[in-house]
Amino acid sequence: MEDDLAGKAMSRLRQLHYGEPWGRLPEGDLASVNSISLDDIRTFAAHHYRPEKTIVAVAGKFEFDDLRRTLERQMGDWKGLNGAATNGSPPRA
């Protein structure tokens, strides 16, 4: 961001126009990114990435049965948390 003056200006304009929380930078700022822990990431993934909401897209020549077996082997034991995924505004840094 520091090397992209136009992008930096547009981000600042978005922050000023929309305010909190909607004007926040989607990529975060250095302080917020550095404050994220591995446990924060695991908790977010457990609440937001769920097997029943997953879409797998495949392009090219492949054998469906081989793909299905591979997906079952790689992701078959993936269990999501019970209940609906949280869907609120992003946490404040």
N, C-alpha and C positions, 0 to 999 in steps of 0.2 A: 504494500500500500504506500509506503514511504516513497517509492520510486514512480508512482503513478499520480501525478498532480491532479489530473482531471478526475480520476476515480476517487481520490481523497476529497476533492471539492464536492462531488456528487454525494458521497457518503455523509459529509458534514451537513449538506443541504437536507438530506433525508432525515438526519437526526434532529435538525432544527424544525423542520416542517411537521414531522409526525410525533416527536417527543417520545417519552417512555411509555410502554416498552416497544412500540411499533417502529420507532426510528433507530433501534439498535442495529449495529453492524451484524449481518448474519454470520460472518466468520469470527466475530468476537474481537476483543482487543487483546493486547499482549498480556495485561494483568489477568483478564478472565480466563484466557487459554492456559496460562501458567498455573492458575488456581485449581484446575480440574485434576482430580485424582483418578487412578485406575478404578477404584470403587465407584466413583461417580459415573464413569463410563459403563461399568458393568450394570449398575442400577438402572441407568437410562435404557440400555439395551434390553434388559429383562422386562421393563415396563412397556417399551415401544416396539421392539422387534419380536413378533410372535409368529409361531408356525402357521396358525390358521389364517394369517393375513399375508402370507408370503406368496409372491408370484415369481415363478422361474421362467425366464425367457431364454430360448436356445435358437441359434441360427446356424445354418450350414447342414452338411450331411452328417447324420448321426443315426444310430439305432435306438429307437425309443426304449426298448427293454433294457439295453445297457445303461442308458441315461437314468432310467427309473431305479435300477439297482445301485448305481453310483450315488444318486441323491439319497436313497434310503440308507446306504452305508455311511455317508458323510453327515446327514442331517436327521436320520431316523430317530435318534434319542433326544432331539431338541424338544424341550417342554417349555411352554410359555407360562406366565403367571396366571392364576385364575382371576376372572373378573375383567372388566373393560380396561383398556389401556388408558392412561391419563392423557388428557389432551388440553392442557391449560397453556397459559402464556409462558414464555421461557423464564427460567429462574434468573433472579437479579444477581449480578456479579458483585 
